Amino acid sequence: MKEEPRSGAALIDQLVSERGDIFREFELLAFERPRTLQFMHQCAGYVHHYAGQTADDQVLSPQFRELIATAQLVARRDHNFAPNHVRRLYRMGVTDCVIIEAAEAVAPVEGWSTIGGVCRAIETANDSSYPAGEMPEGGRPRDLVPFAEMGLPDLGRDHRADGTALLGTWSKVAELDAELARRFETFVAHCLFWSDEERVLPSTARQLIAIAALCARGLAELARQHMRLALDAGADERQILEAVSAVLPMTGSATMVVAIEALRSR
C-alpha cells in the first residue's frame, strides 16, 4: 500500500500523539525530509509498540521492548535518547530496579560499563532540566506494574557460565589466568543464569535481552547458543525475533540478518 506523504507539522503531531513526544533533532527532519521520518516512525513504532503502530499478533510487551532498547542505547553510548526511554518506561510503571536488571543482561556482551551508563540515564531522566519526554505524575514509579515477560520460565540453577555460556570457550583464558576466568564466569552466571527472590526478570527473559545484544555485535554463533537455551526453556522463535527487532532503530538491518542466520543454524 502506497503511503501518502504528510506535511512536517502534521507528522510532528502524529509522532507526539503516538509516541508521546518527539526529539528536537527529528523536528528538523520532519520539515526537511518528512518521508524519511515517516517511515522511521512506522518501523520504530512497530518494534517499540507506539500507539497506532502495533499489530495484533505481536507477542512481546511494550515494557520489555523498551527495556531492550534502553540498554542497547546505552551500550551504543547514546546518552541523549536513553533517558527519554527511561521516562517512557516510568510511564508504563517499570521501576529502576528492573531497568538495571535489563542492563545486567547486556553487560556480559557489552561490558559492565553499560550498567553504569543505564544508572546515569536514570539519573538524567530524573533531572528536571532534561527536556525530552514527560515524567509520570508523582515521579518515578515505586511499585512495578507487572508485564508478560515476568512470567517466562527460569533456566534453572543447573546452568552455569562454564566456558560455553557466553563468550565461546574460555579454556585458553583459564589456562593463562584461571582466576580471571573464574571471576568473569561468575559474573556472567549472575547476570544471565541465576535467579533469586529479589530478581524480577527470569533468566529466560534475560537471555532474550542478551541475544539481541549478541546479534547487534554480529556474533551469530554465540547468539545461536543462547537461542538454544531460551528455546529449551520455553521461549519461541517469534519472541526471539521480536526481542532482536527492538534494537533495529539503533543497530540497523544487519542485526536481523545475524538473528536469522543464528535461528537457521540452531
TITORZA-750239 format. One line per field, with one value per atom (N, C-alpha, C): residue number from 1; residue in one letter; x, y, z. Coordinates in nm, 3 decimals. Layout:
// TITORZA-750239
i <- NUM;...
aa <- a;...
east <- X;...
north <- Y;...
up <- Z;...
// end
This chain:
// TITORZA-750239
i <- 1;1;1;2;2;2;3;3;3;4;4;4;5;5;5;6;6;6;7;7;7;8;8;8;9;9;9;10;10;10;11;11;11;12;12;12;13;13;13;14;14;14;15;15;15;16;16;16;17;17;17;18;18;18;19;19;19;20;20;20;21;21;21;22;22;22;23;23;23;24;24;24;25;25;25;26;26;26;27;27;27;28;28;28;29;29;29;30;30;30;31;31;31;32;32;32;33;33;33;34;34;34;35;35;35;36;36;36;37;37;37;38;38;38;39;39;39;40;40;40;41;41;41;42;42;42;43;43;43;44;44;44;45;45;45;46;46;46;47;47;47;48;48;48;49;49;49;50;50;50;51;51;51;52;52;52;53;53;53;54;54;54;55;55;55;56;56;56;57;57;57;58;58;58;59;59;59;60;60;60;61;61;61;62;62;62;63;63;63;64;64;64;65;65;65;66;66;66;67;67;67;68;68;68;69;69;69;70;70;70;71;71;71;72;72;72;73;73;73;74;74;74;75;75;75;76;76;76;77;77;77;78;78;78;79;79;79;80;80;80;81;81;81;82;82;82;83;83;83;84;84;84;85;85;85;86;86;86;87;87;87;88;88;88;89;89;89;90;90;90;91;91;91;92;92;92;93;93;93;94;94;94;95;95;95;96;96;96;97;97;97;98;98;98;99;99;99;100;100;100;101;101;101;102;102;102;103;103;103;104;104;104;105;105;105;106;106;106;107;107;107;108;108;108;109;109;109;110;110;110;111;111;111;112;112;112;113;113;113;114;114;114;115;115;115;116;116;116;117;117;117;118;118;118;119;119;119;120;120;120;121;121;121;122;122;122;123;123;123;124;124;124;125;125;125;126;126;126;127;127;127;128;128;128;129;129;129;130;130;130;131;131;131;132;132;132;133;133;133;134;134;134;135;135;135;136;136;136;137;137;137;138;138;138;139;139;139;140;140;140;141;141;141;142;142;142;143;143;143;144;144;144;145;145;145;146;146;146;147;147;147;148;148;148;149;149;149;150;150;150;151;151;151;152;152;152;153;153;153;154;154;154;155;155;155;156;156;156;157;157;157;158;158;158;159;159;159;160;160;160;161;161;161;162;162;162;163;163;163;164;164;164;165;165;165;166;166;166;167;167;167;168;168;168;169;169;169;170;170;170;171;171;171;172;172;172;173;173;173;174;174;174;175;175;175;176;176;176;177;177;177;178;178;178;179;179;179;180;180;180;181;181;181;182;182;182;183;183;183;184;184;184;185;185;185;186;186;186;187;187;187;188;188;188;189;189;189;190;190;190;191;191;191;192;192;192;193;193;193;194;194;194;195;195;195;196;196;196;197;197;197;198;198;198;199;199;199;200;200;200;201;201;201;202;202;202;203;203;203;204;204;204;205;205;205;206;206;206;207;207;207;208;208;208;209;209;209;210;210;210;211;211;211;212;212;212;213;213;213;214;214;214;215;215;215;216;216;216;217;217;217;218;218;218;219;219;219;220;220;220;221;221;221;222;222;222;223;223;223;224;224;224;225;225;225;226;226;226;227;227;227;228;228;228;229;229;229;230;230;230;231;231;231;232;232;232;233;233;233;234;234;234;235;235;235;236;236;236;237;237;237;238;238;238;239;239;239;240;240;240;241;241;241;242;242;242;243;243;243;244;244;244;245;245;245;246;246;246;247;247;247;248;248;248;249;249;249;250;250;250;251;251;251;252;252;252;253;253;253;254;254;254;255;255;255;256;256;256;257;257;257;258;258;258;259;259;259;260;260;260;261;261;261;262;262;262;263;263;263;264;264;264;265;265;265;266;266;266
aa <- m;m;m;k;k;k;e;e;e;e;e;e;p;p;p;r;r;r;s;s;s;g;g;g;a;a;a;a;a;a;l;l;l;i;i;i;d;d;d;q;q;q;l;l;l;v;v;v;s;s;s;e;e;e;r;r;r;g;g;g;d;d;d;i;i;i;f;f;f;r;r;r;e;e;e;f;f;f;e;e;e;l;l;l;l;l;l;a;a;a;f;f;f;e;e;e;r;r;r;p;p;p;r;r;r;t;t;t;l;l;l;q;q;q;f;f;f;m;m;m;h;h;h;q;q;q;c;c;c;a;a;a;g;g;g;y;y;y;v;v;v;h;h;h;h;h;h;y;y;y;a;a;a;g;g;g;q;q;q;t;t;t;a;a;a;d;d;d;d;d;d;q;q;q;v;v;v;l;l;l;s;s;s;p;p;p;q;q;q;f;f;f;r;r;r;e;e;e;l;l;l;i;i;i;a;a;a;t;t;t;a;a;a;q;q;q;l;l;l;v;v;v;a;a;a;r;r;r;r;r;r;d;d;d;h;h;h;n;n;n;f;f;f;a;a;a;p;p;p;n;n;n;h;h;h;v;v;v;r;r;r;r;r;r;l;l;l;y;y;y;r;r;r;m;m;m;g;g;g;v;v;v;t;t;t;d;d;d;c;c;c;v;v;v;i;i;i;i;i;i;e;e;e;a;a;a;a;a;a;e;e;e;a;a;a;v;v;v;a;a;a;p;p;p;v;v;v;e;e;e;g;g;g;w;w;w;s;s;s;t;t;t;i;i;i;g;g;g;g;g;g;v;v;v;c;c;c;r;r;r;a;a;a;i;i;i;e;e;e;t;t;t;a;a;a;n;n;n;d;d;d;s;s;s;s;s;s;y;y;y;p;p;p;a;a;a;g;g;g;e;e;e;m;m;m;p;p;p;e;e;e;g;g;g;g;g;g;r;r;r;p;p;p;r;r;r;d;d;d;l;l;l;v;v;v;p;p;p;f;f;f;a;a;a;e;e;e;m;m;m;g;g;g;l;l;l;p;p;p;d;d;d;l;l;l;g;g;g;r;r;r;d;d;d;h;h;h;r;r;r;a;a;a;d;d;d;g;g;g;t;t;t;a;a;a;l;l;l;l;l;l;g;g;g;t;t;t;w;w;w;s;s;s;k;k;k;v;v;v;a;a;a;e;e;e;l;l;l;d;d;d;a;a;a;e;e;e;l;l;l;a;a;a;r;r;r;r;r;r;f;f;f;e;e;e;t;t;t;f;f;f;v;v;v;a;a;a;h;h;h;c;c;c;l;l;l;f;f;f;w;w;w;s;s;s;d;d;d;e;e;e;e;e;e;r;r;r;v;v;v;l;l;l;p;p;p;s;s;s;t;t;t;a;a;a;r;r;r;q;q;q;l;l;l;i;i;i;a;a;a;i;i;i;a;a;a;a;a;a;l;l;l;c;c;c;a;a;a;r;r;r;g;g;g;l;l;l;a;a;a;e;e;e;l;l;l;a;a;a;r;r;r;q;q;q;h;h;h;m;m;m;r;r;r;l;l;l;a;a;a;l;l;l;d;d;d;a;a;a;g;g;g;a;a;a;d;d;d;e;e;e;r;r;r;q;q;q;i;i;i;l;l;l;e;e;e;a;a;a;v;v;v;s;s;s;a;a;a;v;v;v;l;l;l;p;p;p;m;m;m;t;t;t;g;g;g;s;s;s;a;a;a;t;t;t;m;m;m;v;v;v;v;v;v;a;a;a;i;i;i;e;e;e;a;a;a;l;l;l;r;r;r;s;s;s;r;r;r
east <- 0.084;0.000;0.088;0.062;0.141;0.104;0.205;0.184;0.175;0.072;0.059;0.156;0.227;0.319;0.243;0.304;0.244;0.331;0.268;0.345;0.427;0.529;0.613;0.534;0.447;0.369;0.274;0.209;0.117;0.192;0.313;0.392;0.436;0.476;0.513;0.395;0.277;0.157;0.131;0.149;0.126;0.225;0.354;0.455;0.429;0.394;0.367;0.245;0.145;0.023;0.050;0.132;0.150;0.265;0.368;0.483;0.480;0.418;0.412;0.501;0.597;0.689;0.767;0.854;0.942;1.074;1.183;1.313;1.331;1.400;1.421;1.492;1.585;1.657;1.562;1.454;1.363;1.263;1.252;1.168;1.226;1.357;1.421;1.399;1.415;1.395;1.252;1.156;1.015;0.989;1.062;1.041;1.134;1.254;1.350;1.332;1.305;1.288;1.173;1.050;0.937;0.911;0.932;0.907;1.003;1.129;1.225;1.179;1.136;1.089;0.962;0.876;0.751;0.778;0.870;0.900;0.979;1.067;1.137;1.037;0.940;0.842;0.758;0.722;0.643;0.719;0.849;0.930;0.953;0.996;1.022;0.894;0.785;0.658;0.613;0.644;0.608;0.694;0.827;0.914;0.915;0.878;0.874;0.732;0.634;0.495;0.436;0.443;0.378;0.231;0.150;0.006;-0.018;-0.107;-0.141;-0.047;0.063;0.159;0.177;0.096;0.112;0.030;0.052;-0.025;-0.074;-0.186;-0.250;-0.168;-0.081;-0.008;0.129;0.162;0.289;0.282;0.395;0.390;0.462;0.565;0.637;0.568;0.574;0.510;0.587;0.520;0.592;0.696;0.671;0.769;0.899;0.888;1.008;1.085;1.013;1.077;1.157;1.099;1.167;1.288;1.279;1.395;1.512;1.484;1.589;1.647;1.558;1.602;1.686;1.645;1.718;1.859;1.870;2.003;2.091;2.033;2.113;2.153;2.067;2.105;2.227;2.228;2.342;2.465;2.448;2.561;2.621;2.536;2.583;2.631;2.640;2.686;2.594;2.467;2.369;2.307;2.370;2.324;2.225;2.185;2.082;1.944;1.928;1.798;1.762;1.863;1.836;1.750;1.775;1.689;1.543;1.521;1.384;1.314;1.387;1.329;1.306;1.392;1.368;1.235;1.211;1.085;0.965;0.980;0.870;0.846;0.952;0.938;0.868;0.905;0.837;0.688;0.651;0.507;0.432;0.505;0.443;0.455;0.509;0.514;0.630;0.741;0.861;0.956;1.004;1.087;1.235;1.313;1.457;1.524;1.484;1.547;1.537;1.423;1.403;1.483;1.491;1.570;1.717;1.765;1.903;1.922;1.821;1.831;1.849;1.781;1.798;1.941;1.997;2.136;2.231;2.201;2.284;2.286;2.174;2.168;2.250;2.272;2.355;2.503;2.531;2.668;2.768;2.735;2.835;2.876;2.788;2.816;2.888;2.838;2.885;2.978;2.991;3.074;2.989;3.038;2.957;2.953;3.030;3.011;2.870;2.806;2.666;2.575;2.602;2.520;2.535;2.658;2.679;2.612;2.616;2.551;2.401;2.340;2.195;2.162;2.246;2.224;2.233;2.326;2.338;2.213;2.160;2.038;1.921;1.915;1.810;1.824;1.945;1.967;1.928;1.964;1.931;1.780;1.713;1.568;1.499;1.559;1.501;1.549;1.628;1.674;1.573;1.518;1.414;1.464;1.595;1.649;1.654;1.638;1.637;1.506;1.512;1.392;1.305;1.353;1.284;1.195;1.064;0.969;0.915;0.795;0.729;0.753;0.774;0.776;0.632;0.607;0.471;0.436;0.310;0.265;0.313;0.376;0.430;0.574;0.633;0.773;0.794;0.915;0.950;0.859;0.819;0.731;0.803;0.732;0.786;0.736;0.618;0.558;0.553;0.605;0.612;0.475;0.442;0.323;0.366;0.309;0.356;0.339;0.429;0.419;0.449;0.418;0.411;0.540;0.654;0.781;0.826;0.764;0.794;0.751;0.662;0.614;0.688;0.793;0.872;0.942;0.972;1.033;1.180;1.230;1.372;1.445;1.570;1.651;1.684;1.691;1.728;1.872;1.900;2.032;2.139;2.099;2.200;2.278;2.226;2.301;2.403;2.527;2.635;2.710;2.779;2.872;2.997;3.006;3.110;3.203;3.217;3.306;3.232;3.107;3.027;2.906;2.897;2.776;2.761;2.869;2.853;2.961;3.082;3.189;3.271;3.201;3.273;3.353;3.450;3.531;3.633;3.641;3.739;3.852;3.869;3.969;4.110;4.140;4.273;4.291;4.185;4.193;4.218;4.144;4.161;4.300;4.356;4.491;4.593;4.571;4.665;4.638;4.510;4.472;4.342;4.354;4.238;4.149;4.208;4.129;4.045;4.100;4.022;3.902;3.925;3.816;3.709;3.751;3.654;3.570;3.633;3.558;3.462;3.507;3.418;3.304;3.331;3.225;3.120;3.163;3.068;2.981;3.042;2.966;2.862;2.902;2.809;2.693;2.724;2.620;2.522;2.574;2.489;2.396;2.450;2.371;2.268;2.302;2.219;2.152;2.204;2.154;2.087;2.148;2.096;1.973;1.880;1.762;1.746;1.682;1.656;1.529;1.491;1.364;1.366;1.483;1.491;1.483;1.501;1.501;1.360;1.335;1.206;1.210;1.317;1.326;1.379;1.302;1.352;1.468;1.543;1.663;1.633;1.520;1.486;1.466;1.405;1.390;1.526;1.616;1.750;1.826;1.801;1.863;1.816;1.689;1.638;1.707;1.730;1.800;1.944;2.010;2.147;2.154;2.057;2.054;2.048;1.965;1.957;2.092;2.161;2.292;2.396;2.393;2.487;2.465;2.339;2.310;2.356;2.339;2.384;2.535;2.607;2.752;2.797;2.700;2.734;2.781;2.754;2.805;2.700;2.684;2.577;2.592;2.713;2.733;2.702;2.745;2.715;2.566;2.506;2.362;2.287;2.334;2.270;2.272;2.385;2.395;2.289;2.272;2.176;2.032;2.013;1.880;1.838;1.932;1.900;1.857;1.928;1.891;1.751;1.723;1.592;1.480;1.504;1.403;1.380;1.488;1.474;1.396;1.403;1.333;1.187;1.146;1.006;0.978;1.082;1.062;1.038;0.991;0.972;1.044;1.047;1.122;1.065;0.934;0.875;0.921;0.927;0.977;1.121;1.203;1.343;1.350;1.275;1.275;1.232;1.129;1.081;1.180;1.248;1.350;1.461;1.506;1.612;1.562;1.437;1.385;1.383;1.380;1.377;1.504;1.613;1.737;1.760;1.666;1.682;1.702;1.628;1.646;1.788;1.860;1.995;2.106;2.071;2.175;2.155;2.035;2.013;1.984;1.962;1.913;2.016;2.145;2.245;2.221;2.167;2.137;2.036;1.934;1.833;1.890;1.983;2.049;2.121;2.191;2.262;2.163;2.050;1.950;1.893;1.861;1.805;1.908;2.033;2.140;2.153;2.145;2.157;2.037;1.917;1.798;1.802;1.848;1.852;1.953;2.061;2.168;2.157;2.054;2.049;2.016
north <- -0.119;0.000;0.124;0.215;0.337;0.431;0.483;0.575;0.718;0.787;0.927;1.012;1.103;1.189;1.283;1.319;1.410;1.534;1.646;1.768;1.755;1.839;1.835;1.856;1.955;1.985;1.870;1.812;1.701;1.578;1.558;1.444;1.459;1.578;1.603;1.576;1.623;1.599;1.449;1.374;1.230;1.162;1.198;1.137;1.166;1.288;1.324;1.248;1.234;1.163;1.014;0.953;0.808;0.767;0.851;0.816;0.886;1.002;1.080;1.201;1.204;1.318;1.302;1.399;1.392;1.456;1.396;1.456;1.580;1.678;1.802;1.778;1.682;1.651;1.613;1.546;1.497;1.603;1.711;1.821;1.880;1.896;1.943;1.844;1.716;1.613;1.613;1.642;1.643;1.742;1.852;1.954;1.938;1.886;1.872;1.741;1.631;1.500;1.426;1.475;1.417;1.270;1.227;1.087;0.995;1.039;0.960;0.940;1.049;1.041;0.958;0.969;0.894;0.743;0.699;0.556;0.511;0.598;0.568;0.545;0.633;0.623;0.497;0.461;0.340;0.216;0.209;0.095;0.098;0.214;0.225;0.205;0.258;0.244;0.100;0.021;-0.120;-0.198;-0.178;-0.259;-0.211;-0.083;-0.031;-0.011;-0.048;-0.056;0.082;0.173;0.303;0.291;0.373;0.374;0.397;0.317;0.334;0.263;0.203;0.138;-0.010;-0.064;-0.203;-0.298;-0.428;-0.532;-0.632;-0.695;-0.785;-0.910;-0.950;-1.076;-1.057;-0.935;-0.915;-0.978;-1.036;-1.115;-1.051;-0.972;-0.912;-0.784;-0.758;-0.640;-0.513;-0.397;-0.272;-0.246;-0.288;-0.270;-0.343;-0.468;-0.547;-0.493;-0.449;-0.388;-0.264;-0.184;-0.063;-0.095;-0.199;-0.241;-0.279;-0.355;-0.394;-0.270;-0.181;-0.062;0.030;0.049;0.139;0.089;-0.040;-0.097;-0.088;-0.111;-0.107;0.036;0.133;0.272;0.308;0.266;0.296;0.221;0.096;0.020;0.089;0.161;0.236;0.376;0.402;0.531;0.646;0.616;0.720;0.770;0.870;0.922;1.037;1.064;1.165;1.101;0.993;0.929;0.840;0.777;0.677;0.729;0.850;0.897;0.915;0.949;0.960;0.825;0.720;0.585;0.542;0.587;0.562;0.624;0.746;0.812;0.740;0.685;0.607;0.481;0.416;0.301;0.341;0.457;0.506;0.521;0.577;0.599;0.466;0.357;0.225;0.149;0.215;0.154;0.061;0.081;-0.001;0.071;0.002;0.062;0.060;0.138;0.147;0.010;-0.070;-0.200;-0.287;-0.287;-0.371;-0.316;-0.184;-0.123;-0.164;-0.167;-0.206;-0.356;-0.437;-0.580;-0.602;-0.524;-0.534;-0.498;-0.397;-0.360;-0.473;-0.542;-0.655;-0.763;-0.784;-0.886;-0.850;-0.722;-0.677;-0.675;-0.659;-0.637;-0.745;-0.875;-0.973;-0.958;-0.903;-0.883;-0.750;-0.645;-0.510;-0.452;-0.521;-0.470;-0.409;-0.416;-0.367;-0.216;-0.146;-0.001;0.034;-0.062;-0.042;-0.024;-0.097;-0.083;0.058;0.106;0.243;0.345;0.319;0.409;0.414;0.298;0.295;0.369;0.352;0.428;0.578;0.616;0.757;0.804;0.720;0.755;0.773;0.688;0.701;0.833;0.867;0.995;1.113;1.106;1.213;1.224;1.109;1.110;1.178;1.170;1.230;1.373;1.425;1.563;1.652;1.749;1.833;1.914;1.927;2.004;1.922;1.790;1.707;1.734;1.771;1.823;1.720;1.598;1.507;1.408;1.422;1.328;1.372;1.325;1.362;1.258;1.305;1.216;1.186;1.068;1.039;1.126;1.144;1.220;1.150;1.223;1.164;1.119;1.134;1.098;0.950;0.904;0.765;0.669;0.558;0.462;0.387;0.366;0.288;0.144;0.125;-0.008;-0.051;-0.169;-0.221;-0.265;-0.223;-0.275;-0.400;-0.517;-0.641;-0.639;-0.709;-0.726;-0.871;-0.909;-1.051;-1.128;-1.068;-1.142;-1.177;-1.118;-1.157;-1.301;-1.354;-1.491;-1.593;-1.552;-1.650;-1.744;-1.866;-1.963;-1.931;-1.987;-1.979;-2.098;-2.077;-2.186;-2.289;-2.245;-2.335;-2.314;-2.344;-2.317;-2.414;-2.518;-2.610;-2.550;-2.440;-2.373;-2.280;-2.292;-2.207;-2.147;-2.038;-1.984;-2.071;-2.169;-2.271;-2.277;-2.165;-2.163;-2.159;-2.209;-2.203;-2.112;-2.051;-1.976;-1.850;-1.783;-1.658;-1.631;-1.623;-1.574;-1.688;-1.795;-1.907;-1.978;-2.054;-2.126;-2.033;-2.041;-1.964;-2.054;-2.167;-2.262;-2.203;-2.128;-2.068;-1.959;-1.881;-1.781;-1.848;-1.955;-2.026;-2.086;-2.129;-2.184;-2.078;-1.956;-1.847;-1.774;-1.762;-1.687;-1.746;-1.850;-1.921;-1.833;-1.743;-1.658;-1.559;-1.503;-1.415;-1.490;-1.611;-1.689;-1.718;-1.755;-1.787;-1.667;-1.552;-1.433;-1.386;-1.388;-1.342;-1.440;-1.568;-1.667;-1.653;-1.620;-1.597;-1.476;-1.372;-1.252;-1.284;-1.359;-1.398;-1.479;-1.573;-1.656;-1.571;-1.475;-1.385;-1.306;-1.254;-1.168;-1.244;-1.364;-1.431;-1.559;-1.624;-1.757;-1.764;-1.706;-1.722;-1.634;-1.684;-1.609;-1.621;-1.523;-1.525;-1.446;-1.440;-1.376;-1.225;-1.165;-1.021;-0.985;-1.082;-1.055;-1.056;-0.966;-0.959;-1.032;-1.012;-1.074;-1.216;-1.316;-1.453;-1.470;-1.577;-1.596;-1.606;-1.660;-1.670;-1.531;-1.440;-1.303;-1.236;-1.262;-1.204;-1.262;-1.389;-1.447;-1.375;-1.342;-1.270;-1.135;-1.067;-0.938;-0.957;-1.059;-1.087;-1.128;-1.206;-1.247;-1.126;-1.028;-0.907;-0.835;-0.832;-0.766;-0.843;-0.975;-1.056;-1.037;-1.032;-1.010;-0.871;-0.772;-0.637;-0.631;-0.719;-0.726;-0.815;-0.879;-0.966;-1.103;-1.147;-1.274;-1.384;-1.432;-1.527;-1.659;-1.712;-1.841;-1.834;-1.728;-1.713;-1.687;-1.609;-1.587;-1.719;-1.804;-1.935;-2.017;-2.016;-2.092;-2.045;-1.915;-1.863;-1.876;-1.877;-1.907;-2.048;-2.142;-2.279;-2.285;-2.214;-2.211;-2.154;-2.041;-1.978;-2.067;-2.130;-2.217;-2.341;-2.396;-2.514;-2.480;-2.354;-2.313;-2.277;-2.270;-2.243;-2.119;-2.041;-1.927;-1.981;-1.894;-1.938;-1.843;-1.882;-1.806;-1.666;-1.651;-1.518;-1.425;-1.474;-1.392;-1.351;-1.443;-1.409;-1.303;-1.322;-1.225;-1.087;-1.080;-0.951;-0.886;-0.967;-0.912;-0.847;-0.915;-0.859;-0.736;-0.737;-0.623;-0.495;-0.508;-0.389;-0.306;-0.366;-0.289;-0.243;-0.266;-0.222;-0.071;0.014;0.158;0.207;0.139;0.185;0.099;-0.015;-0.103;-0.137;-0.120;-0.143;-0.287;-0.308;-0.437;-0.549;-0.516;-0.621;-0.706;-0.644;-0.717;-0.828;-0.799;-0.901;-1.010;-0.976;-1.078;-1.178;-1.127;-1.214;-1.303;-1.245;-1.321;-1.435;-1.408;-1.512;-1.620;-1.580;-1.678;-1.769;-1.711;-1.790;-1.883;-1.835;-1.919;-2.035;-2.009;-2.114;-2.223;-2.186;-2.282;-2.351;-2.320;-2.372;-2.520
up <- 0.000;0.000;0.000;-0.091;-0.100;0.013;0.081;0.191;0.140;0.182;0.143;0.225;0.158;0.234;0.326;0.437;0.532;0.543;0.576;0.597;0.725;0.736;0.855;0.982;0.982;1.102;1.137;1.035;1.059;1.110;1.058;1.100;1.246;1.283;1.422;1.514;1.475;1.556;1.571;1.462;1.467;1.562;1.550;1.635;1.782;1.813;1.953;2.004;1.918;1.957;1.982;1.897;1.904;1.996;2.005;2.089;2.224;2.227;2.350;2.346;2.253;2.241;2.111;2.082;1.967;2.005;1.961;1.986;1.898;1.951;1.877;1.745;1.742;1.619;1.506;1.543;1.442;1.397;1.470;1.424;1.296;1.291;1.167;1.055;1.084;0.982;0.930;1.016;0.976;0.862;0.862;0.759;0.640;0.663;0.554;0.477;0.547;0.484;0.552;0.535;0.609;0.579;0.454;0.421;0.497;0.510;0.585;0.729;0.793;0.931;0.940;0.841;0.842;0.844;0.758;0.752;0.875;0.925;1.051;1.163;1.172;1.280;1.266;1.145;1.127;1.173;1.139;1.183;1.333;1.384;1.528;1.608;1.557;1.627;1.636;1.533;1.534;1.633;1.628;1.714;1.859;1.882;2.019;2.070;1.988;2.034;2.065;1.969;1.986;1.951;2.013;1.985;1.836;1.778;1.637;1.542;1.591;1.504;1.534;1.621;1.664;1.577;1.596;1.527;1.629;1.598;1.694;1.725;1.631;1.652;1.718;1.759;1.830;1.969;2.013;2.136;2.254;2.232;2.343;2.389;2.518;2.576;2.540;2.542;2.519;2.627;2.750;2.857;2.825;2.781;2.755;2.635;2.534;2.417;2.459;2.547;2.592;2.678;2.758;2.838;2.748;2.643;2.548;2.481;2.435;2.362;2.451;2.575;2.665;2.691;2.721;2.747;2.623;2.505;2.383;2.346;2.373;2.351;2.434;2.559;2.645;2.595;2.553;2.500;2.379;2.304;2.187;2.226;2.354;2.408;2.366;2.352;2.320;2.449;2.507;2.636;2.619;2.496;2.471;2.469;2.394;2.380;2.498;2.561;2.665;2.780;2.833;2.943;2.903;2.777;2.728;2.734;2.699;2.705;2.850;2.941;3.083;3.124;3.082;3.116;3.057;2.938;2.881;2.965;3.008;3.097;3.227;3.281;3.402;3.379;3.264;3.235;3.222;3.194;3.187;3.320;3.422;3.554;3.578;3.505;3.524;3.619;3.718;3.823;3.786;3.861;3.837;3.846;3.943;3.964;3.839;3.774;3.655;3.538;3.526;3.419;3.435;3.558;3.584;3.557;3.587;3.556;3.406;3.324;3.179;3.140;3.206;3.179;3.219;3.327;3.369;3.260;3.194;3.090;2.967;2.946;2.834;2.872;2.999;3.047;3.006;3.009;2.967;2.820;2.738;2.596;2.573;2.634;2.605;2.712;2.824;2.932;3.042;3.164;3.277;3.286;3.202;3.196;3.149;3.079;3.038;3.158;3.265;3.385;3.441;3.447;3.493;3.402;3.271;3.177;3.195;3.224;3.248;3.377;3.480;3.603;3.576;3.491;3.453;3.379;3.288;3.216;3.312;3.415;3.516;3.590;3.629;3.698;3.609;3.481;3.388;3.369;3.360;3.343;3.461;3.579;3.698;3.722;3.630;3.636;3.563;3.630;3.570;3.451;3.436;3.324;3.195;3.205;3.083;3.009;2.880;2.813;2.743;2.720;2.628;2.701;2.682;2.739;2.874;2.904;3.028;3.137;3.257;3.373;3.413;3.468;3.515;3.635;3.656;3.772;3.899;3.987;4.109;4.097;3.976;3.958;3.929;3.952;3.919;3.995;3.929;3.997;4.108;4.217;4.329;4.326;4.269;4.260;4.114;4.086;3.950;3.900;3.779;3.710;3.634;3.665;3.601;3.449;3.380;3.235;3.201;3.077;3.041;3.064;3.031;3.034;3.175;3.275;3.413;3.438;3.354;3.369;3.286;3.214;3.141;3.238;3.195;3.287;3.314;3.422;3.453;3.391;3.358;3.304;3.411;3.535;3.644;3.687;3.812;3.868;3.815;3.742;3.692;3.576;3.519;3.413;3.476;3.432;3.483;3.366;3.394;3.295;3.300;3.213;3.227;3.107;3.038;2.923;2.791;2.789;2.667;2.688;2.803;2.837;2.755;2.722;2.651;2.551;2.591;2.504;2.444;2.404;2.346;2.454;2.413;2.512;2.575;2.707;2.782;2.831;2.764;2.810;2.805;2.700;2.690;2.794;2.819;2.924;3.058;3.085;3.212;3.225;3.112;3.114;3.153;3.102;3.127;3.258;3.291;3.411;3.465;3.545;3.595;3.681;3.756;3.844;3.765;3.657;3.570;3.513;3.462;3.405;3.511;3.630;3.735;3.772;3.786;3.828;3.719;3.595;3.489;3.467;3.473;3.457;3.568;3.688;3.797;3.768;3.714;3.678;3.570;3.468;3.362;3.418;3.505;3.565;3.645;3.720;3.798;3.707;3.596;3.508;3.426;3.380;3.280;3.328;3.430;3.464;3.600;3.700;3.835;3.858;3.937;3.978;4.129;4.187;4.331;4.357;4.484;4.519;4.494;4.479;4.457;4.308;4.222;4.078;4.022;3.926;3.859;3.726;3.648;3.516;3.529;3.486;3.490;3.392;3.410;3.330;3.181;3.143;3.001;2.941;3.015;2.967;2.951;3.046;3.036;2.918;2.886;2.767;2.640;2.632;2.514;2.498;2.609;2.602;2.554;2.606;2.565;2.418;2.372;2.232;2.140;2.174;2.093;2.089;2.202;2.208;2.126;2.134;2.056;1.907;1.865;1.723;1.680;1.767;1.735;1.718;1.787;1.773;1.657;1.589;1.476;1.515;1.638;1.690;1.675;1.551;1.520;1.595;1.605;1.669;1.818;1.883;2.025;2.046;1.956;1.964;1.951;1.862;1.842;1.970;2.042;2.167;2.267;2.275;2.372;2.324;2.193;2.140;2.181;2.174;2.215;2.361;2.447;2.588;2.607;2.539;2.554;2.500;2.386;2.327;2.413;2.466;2.553;2.680;2.722;2.844;2.818;2.691;2.662;2.581;2.549;2.458;2.317;2.228;2.089;1.994;1.866;1.767;1.748;1.758;1.741;1.854;1.976;2.087;2.064;2.014;1.984;1.876;1.769;1.659;1.706;1.787;1.834;1.931;2.012;2.101;2.021;1.916;1.832;1.758;1.714;1.638;1.722;1.853;1.939;1.929;1.877;1.862;1.719;1.630;1.491;1.477;1.551;1.531;1.558;1.646;1.678;1.618;1.556;1.501;1.354;1.300;1.157;1.120;0.989;0.940;0.952;0.958;0.971;1.096;1.200;1.323;1.297;1.216;1.186;1.097;1.009;0.927;1.017;1.117;1.212;1.287;1.329;1.404;1.321;1.194;1.109;1.081;1.059;1.040;1.161;1.280;1.403;1.419;1.389;1.400;1.301;1.181;1.079;1.114;1.182;1.208;1.343;1.419;1.555;1.556
// end
